[in-house]
Amino acid sequence: MSKSRFVFDKFAKLIEQGLVNYKDISDELISILKSKRDEIVFKMKLASKEEVDILNKRISNLEKKIEKKNKKKKINRVKK
């Protein structure tokens, strides 16, 4: 509720100030939404795309190493 109230308060301020121009209102709305998004991302402590890509590469390298070790461990037993 408080988030929606915040947005409505911003709209009311825009109208009071006389920013009737559509472009000004849309720019202001976009900047408000971006700032809220940034706050949420900061609170969630999300990783950036580059960090995720690096972690994916590390995981794939580790998986390859594990597969190599598993192949080496397989021993062919001779029948008697």
DANOR-V923217 format. One record per residue. N is the residue number from 1. D_FIRST is the distance of its C-alpha to the first C-alpha in Angstrom with 2 decimals. Layout:
N:D_FIRST
N:D_FIRST
This chain:
1:0.00
2:3.77
3:5.44
4:5.31
5:6.12
6:8.58
7:10.10
8:10.62
9:12.18
10:14.35
11:15.50
12:16.43
13:18.38
14:20.14
15:21.27
16:22.45
17:24.44
18:26.18
19:25.30
20:26.05
21:27.72
22:26.01
23:27.00
24:25.62
25:22.20
26:22.21
27:23.43
28:20.79
29:18.00
30:19.79
31:20.18
32:16.49
33:15.75
34:18.77
35:17.83
36:14.46
37:16.60
38:19.17
39:16.95
40:15.83
41:19.51
42:20.74
43:18.70
44:19.93
45:23.43
46:24.35
47:27.95
48:29.15
49:31.12
50:34.39
51:33.81
52:33.06
53:36.21
54:38.31
55:37.14
56:37.94
57:41.41
58:42.01
59:41.12
60:43.41
61:46.20
62:45.88
63:45.98
64:49.15
65:50.75
66:50.01
67:51.55
68:54.64
69:55.09
70:54.80
71:57.45
72:59.78
73:59.44
74:60.65
75:64.34
76:66.79
77:68.94
78:72.50
79:73.92
80:77.00
